[in-house]
Amino acid sequence: MGLLGDLLGGLQPHEAQDFVQRYQQGAPSEGYSDQEVLQRFQQVAPQLSPQQFQQAATQSFTNMPPNQLAQFGQMLQRQAQQQGIGFPQVGGFQEPNALAQAATQVHQQSPGLLGQLLGGGMGGGSSAAGVLGSPVARAALAGIAAMALRNVLGGNQGGNASGFGGLTGGPIV
């Protein structure tokens, strides 16, 4: 499948579309297990450029209520500090774009750190034990994976996101 297959992270298009639909149709933290979210995130996130990751994170965080956005920002900041990773000051974590930029920086510095928020990190995962099963972390990571997949598939139905540069054609059905 070439470039598209690489960006899908090994997912079949129908699996990707199913995941995106479940994310878009229900509450962002429901409809999938922590394990499925972690798997989809780990399949997709490494394939994204920093710009693609930040775009998907912004789209995901825009779908989260302010209190959940703040909670996720605090979780991410705490996890980054525990790992000795600098975390940009984003002030209250209420702004989806600023938090997406911070999450992108953390992801670039330590690609496995976001997965640790669901207990899927490398190196024992003891620092993530307190957030295992967190609906907020599940919603954020599911959203990043789903929005990235939606963008790759060209499925901007009703959304304000543009597809990723270099990919042409309509959605894969």
Phi, psi and omega per residue, in radians:
M1 nan -0.181 3.029
G2 1.246 -2.386 -3.079
L3 -1.018 -0.789 3.133
L4 -1.069 -0.759 3.107
G5 -1.088 -0.686 3.090
D6 -1.090 -0.789 -3.122
L7 -1.188 -0.473 3.083
L8 -1.361 -0.107 3.082
G9 1.122 0.538 3.124
G10 1.560 -0.059 3.099
L11 -1.313 2.545 2.975
Q12 -1.310 2.558 -3.121
P13 -0.943 -0.678 -3.130
H14 -1.190 -0.577 3.069
E15 -1.173 -0.724 3.126
A16 -1.117 -0.798 3.140
Q17 -1.103 -0.694 3.104
D18 -1.053 -0.790 3.136
F19 -1.095 -0.787 3.130
V20 -1.078 -0.762 -3.133
Q21 -1.103 -0.734 3.113
R22 -1.116 -0.656 3.106
Y23 -1.136 -0.783 -3.063
Q24 -1.300 -0.451 -3.037
Q25 -1.582 -0.389 -3.089
G26 -2.098 -2.959 3.018
A27 -1.131 2.444 -3.064
P28 -0.991 -0.379 -3.113
S29 -1.722 0.052 -3.074
E30 -2.065 2.772 3.063
G31 1.783 0.021 3.131
Y32 -2.820 2.744 3.141
S33 -1.490 2.870 3.023
D34 -0.964 -0.731 -3.098
Q35 -1.099 -0.748 3.124
E36 -1.146 -0.749 3.120
V37 -1.061 -0.814 -3.141
L38 -1.051 -0.762 3.134
Q39 -1.087 -0.836 -3.132
R40 -1.111 -0.759 3.139
F41 -1.072 -0.786 -3.114
Q42 -1.223 -0.429 3.081
Q43 -1.331 -0.646 -2.977
V44 -1.656 -0.835 -2.987
A45 -0.960 -0.750 -3.128
P46 -1.131 -0.324 -3.103
Q47 -1.493 -0.182 -3.023
L48 -1.565 2.482 2.972
S49 -1.254 2.849 3.085
P50 -0.976 -0.645 3.137
Q51 -1.175 -0.732 3.118
Q52 -1.144 -0.721 3.130
F53 -1.091 -0.820 -3.112
Q54 -1.117 -0.672 3.106
Q55 -1.086 -0.821 3.139
A56 -1.135 -0.696 3.124
A57 -1.129 -0.744 3.111
T58 -1.052 -0.784 3.129
Q59 -1.088 -0.747 3.124
S60 -1.094 -0.863 -3.052
F61 -1.195 -0.471 3.082
T62 -1.142 -0.476 3.141
N63 -1.442 -0.102 -3.076
M64 -1.700 2.451 3.046
P65 -1.099 2.647 -3.088
P66 -0.933 -0.678 -3.133
N67 -1.164 -0.649 3.093
Q68 -1.259 -0.628 3.093
L69 -1.080 -0.789 3.117
A70 -1.096 -0.740 3.139
Q71 -1.103 -0.749 3.116
F72 -1.121 -0.755 3.115
G73 -1.027 -0.722 3.118
Q74 -1.171 -0.717 3.108
M75 -1.082 -0.787 -3.117
L76 -1.140 -0.748 3.122
Q77 -1.080 -0.801 3.135
R78 -1.059 -0.793 -3.134
Q79 -1.115 -0.743 3.126
A80 -1.093 -0.759 -3.141
Q81 -1.116 -0.695 3.118
Q82 -1.100 -0.495 -3.127
Q83 -1.637 0.016 -3.141
G84 1.275 0.475 -3.128
I85 -1.802 2.296 3.102
G86 -1.104 2.428 3.133
F87 -2.175 2.099 -3.111
P88 -1.084 2.523 3.074
Q89 -1.278 2.138 -3.140
V90 -2.065 0.063 3.022
G91 1.013 1.555 3.027
G92 1.367 -0.195 3.074
F93 1.045 0.454 -3.100
Q94 -1.601 -0.199 -3.034
E95 -1.809 1.953 -3.089
P96 -0.971 -0.718 -3.112
N97 -1.131 -0.763 -3.127
A98 -1.159 -0.740 3.123
L99 -1.166 -0.648 3.093
A100 -1.112 -0.695 3.104
Q101 -1.124 -0.744 3.117
A102 -1.126 -0.764 3.130
A103 -1.095 -0.648 3.113
T104 -1.131 -0.751 3.113
Q105 -1.085 -0.776 3.122
V106 -1.092 -0.760 -3.139
H107 -1.075 -0.678 3.123
Q108 -1.183 -0.683 -3.105
Q109 -1.312 -0.626 -3.103
S110 -2.537 1.494 -3.040
P111 -0.957 -0.491 -3.118
G112 -1.502 -0.132 -3.014
L113 -1.143 -0.750 -3.134
L114 -1.079 -0.686 3.085
G115 -1.087 -0.515 3.118
Q116 -1.119 -0.408 3.116
L117 -1.124 -0.350 3.044
L118 -1.866 0.206 3.093
G119 1.459 0.245 -3.090
G120 -1.835 0.287 -3.080
G121 -1.316 2.881 3.086
M122 -1.488 2.732 3.055
G123 1.498 0.656 3.006
G124 1.673 -0.658 3.081
G125 1.270 0.192 -3.091
S126 -1.093 -0.569 -3.129
S127 -1.252 -0.285 -3.121
A128 -1.699 -0.064 -3.032
A129 -0.997 -0.585 -3.106
G130 -1.228 -0.328 -3.108
V131 -1.966 0.059 3.112
L132 -1.000 2.223 3.141
G133 1.464 0.188 -3.139
S134 -1.197 2.118 3.086
P135 -1.083 -0.536 -3.138
V136 -1.195 -0.817 3.102
A137 -1.111 -0.713 3.122
R138 -1.062 -0.775 -3.133
A139 -1.113 -0.750 -3.106
A140 -1.150 -0.852 -3.096
L141 -1.244 -0.673 3.069
A142 -1.073 -0.703 3.141
G143 -1.130 -0.761 3.120
I144 -1.063 -0.840 3.140
A145 -1.103 -0.806 -3.087
A146 -1.147 -0.755 -3.135
M147 -1.183 -0.659 3.082
A148 -1.114 -0.779 3.126
L149 -1.111 -0.750 3.123
R150 -1.038 -0.772 3.140
N151 -1.117 -0.734 3.141
V152 -1.126 -0.690 -3.119
L153 -1.352 -0.151 -3.137
G154 1.368 0.343 -3.075
G155 -1.640 1.194 -3.138
N156 -1.618 0.688 -3.111
Q157 -1.080 1.975 3.060
G158 1.269 -0.057 -3.121
G159 -1.609 2.990 3.129
N160 -1.841 0.195 -3.063
A161 -1.579 2.581 3.036
S162 -1.703 2.683 3.103
G163 -1.210 2.984 -3.131
F164 -1.366 2.480 -3.126
G165 -1.020 2.501 3.061
G166 1.617 -0.228 3.103
L167 -1.784 2.221 -3.135
T168 -2.099 2.890 3.125
G169 1.697 2.985 -3.087
G170 -1.560 -3.013 3.130
P171 -1.086 2.596 3.067
I172 -1.489 2.220 -3.110
V173 -1.967 nan nan
